[in-house]
Amino acid sequence: MKQNDVPRLVIAAAARTPVGVKCGTLSQFSPEDLGVLAAEEVIHRSGVPREKIDATIGANVYQFTAPGCQDIYFPRNISLRCHLNIETPGLLVQRICGSGFQTVISAFQQIAMPDAVDDAKIVLCVGAETMSRAPQVIRSPRRSGASFWEFVEGGKIEDTLLVGLNHDLVHTAMMLTADEYGTQMGVTRRECDELADTSHSRARAAYRSSHFNGGDVLRGMFAVDATDLTGKPVYLARDECVRQTSVEVLAKLPGFTPNGLVSPGNASEISDGGAAAVVADRAEAEKLGLPTRYELVGYGVAGVEPRVMGRGPVVAIDKALAQTGLKQKDIELFEINEAFAAQYLGVEKELKLDREITNVNGGAVAIGHPLGATGLRLMTDLIYEMERRDVSLGCASACIGGGQGAAVIIRDTEKG
């Protein structure tokens, strides 16, 4: 499709919760709960009438994480709890670490369809993850032949979180892919620890200058009222994973991988969080008086060799640029998910990224990586930082388990 044939889509609003540290403040919330909080926030920020939302697209990777809450109904329940039209359908998408991006990409595709195929004009996109609640299960080999409702004994106990971090088909694991890709790109352990220190340092600085503290940073984040593990009320207005550290402290942590690049201190945090966006056809948004400043210009999704899955942003960004007719030099701000420092550094080296305009408020090594929410978290932080820095084009991207990458490009139309 030629770029001038692509309909103009806007991000009428984007917002995210703080990211909660594993077993921290947000661990009491189900993904659905976090999704509802984020959805309500973007409905409020956009001013969209609820009856005008044509579809809800949700992203949640670790299913069945919430006792008493049915994750398989994630997008539909969000629609119902947010009091959208009963006719508004819900779709759950799953592209692992790129699932949050996929909600927006699917919205783009749905709105771009001719009305005779799909007449949706406004889509609510929501991603959330409570990794703290990923369950332990007994994996019975099968149901019993004697009774369908009974199971054969002898199943192994399985930690669903850890199982998801392996890729059995190609005999690897996510941290091993980062180690392999980083090694191929000449990344050193020292560089990984320096990147981790920078990520935490930038995230701490962002918090000090956040809008909660009288500044103008992280305006995409909204506070969450919760309770801590003792029942004490908590007003959470910061990313809980961010900490004070140093290269010297990080260097003392053991390497977990054959080449020693990945350690507990330079990998993304296991975490909880939610994010959302309202994606709309520009003409429809203008008719309803919704914000139209930020356009979703295009996207790219592509595969890479699974053993170096961290390379995904390289091919995804290239594909997004090709789709939009832009050059990498046109992009003035990047958000690249830091699944692992070694993985990010490989991408940085291969694309020759300028770190001064990349992950300027810290990355996932410091902030955390709640899988289903991450793409929307990156996009939210990108949009508000674009406004703060007065730049016209930004790109957000992530690598994806199994050997994929996803990227979106955003334009500030007030800048041309």
Summary of the structure (lengths in Angstrom):
residues: 416
radius of gyration: 20.7
end to end distance: 22.4
largest distance: 68.5
contacts: 1617
relative contact order: 0.21
helix: 42%
strand: 24%
